[in-house]
Amino acid sequence: MLEDIIQLDKKYYMNTFGNRLPVCFEKGEGLKLFDDKGNIYYDFLGGIAVNSLGHGHKDFIAALKNQLDRVIHTSSLYYIENQARLAQKLAENSCAEKIFFANSGAEANEGAFKLAKIYHYKKGTGKYEIISLDKSFHGRTLAAVAATGQEKYQKPYYPLTPGFKQVKPNDFEAVLEAVTDTTAAIMIELIQGESGVYPMDREYVQKLRKLCDEKDIVLIFDEVQTGMGRTGRLFAHQLYDVEPDIFTSAKALGGGIPIGAVCAGKKLSEVFEPGDHGTTFGGNPFATAAGLAVFDIYEKEQLVGNADKMGKYFFDKLNSLRNISDKITDVRGFGLLIGIQIKDEIAKKVSDSLFENRFLVSLCGGNTIRIAPPLIIKENDIDLFVNSLEKILEEF
Ligand SMILES: *Cc1c(COP(=O)(O)O)cnc(C)c1O
């Protein structure tokens, strides 16, 4: 019973998530999630950009079961076939040459910070500072919080890990002002996810690339949310046609099994040497089997292409709705990472009403409904959502 679960949670689970939405899912199938009363919810958030294959994907489950029957964990003391093969997949399908696996997005970003810092340490440049952006989100570990340009995440944890500073997003002059002789790296999200789906301009990103080349600064893209097909390309840097020195991946990479990846291009692929970094769980046989199955299914079902196609369809529909409703004030994003900005006064109500109508989305930045559905989504799912949104908007 939901009420019992809520009581248990309140009694024994630390209150980091406050009052959660009053539902507990028991089963999933494609875009649908079922609660304990058999109600159907439509998942337009995909477990926050994680469940790209949807729920209960047969081939995915089969691959996981197959690996469970063999071996789950062995440790980094031994060679791991799945780990090597998944690293190959990532490298062959992006600008990366070498990969390191972690267990989450924050941990992948930690790896990226360390790799950027040790690059400069070994070169003896004396550079150590990392610049990131206001309104960014890079995770909850202390260094990731120091890089996350949002006061609410940082303030309780002062003094923060030193060496981080944030500048205004999409403002190249602000970066120029902040860069000094000690700037080691610049980390950005190509599309800021948690703060309300704000894409960076192509020109801005190209200028960052040029600046980093000129000044020997490591350019890092946090693709934890934008990666793995979300934007209609396997990685968003392919959409922008700009290659970072490092990018990170996590969220959809394991299809729901925790895994993160630090992906380094040529310049940094050989920098880590034995002992410089490590992990117990990262990239274990089970997690990397999940990643391999995700890649297999993406290829078989052409899911990155589908994300591109369905994204365009979704944007067309939303823009049409925006044309007839002034309650939508902006539609932002790429592919299937979409922010629907709603008039401030009613944004929360619209978001609540979507939940009451059994659509799962998240409200970001106070006024933006974030959509990040499974990449298996079809036109009729999108129609269902947009028609409901239209009706809901009429109510307010
Ligand atoms: C979710 C997210 C993270 C953090 O990932 P965790 O797995 O929660 O540690 C980091 N960066 C971005 C851009 C994210 O969206």
The ligand as an ORCA input file, in Angstrom:
! r2SCAN-3c Opt
* xyz 0 1
  C      22.165     14.287    -13.682
  C      23.355     15.088    -14.030
  C      24.565     14.947    -13.325
  C      24.685     14.092    -12.093
  O      24.524     12.737    -12.347
  P      24.368     11.730    -11.108
  O      24.314     10.388    -11.771
  O      23.119     12.109    -10.409
  O      25.559     11.894    -10.263
  C      25.655     15.667    -13.763
  N      25.577     16.476    -14.819
  C      24.436     16.639    -15.520
  C      24.425     17.542    -16.703
  C      23.284     15.958    -15.142
  O      22.150     16.145    -15.817
*
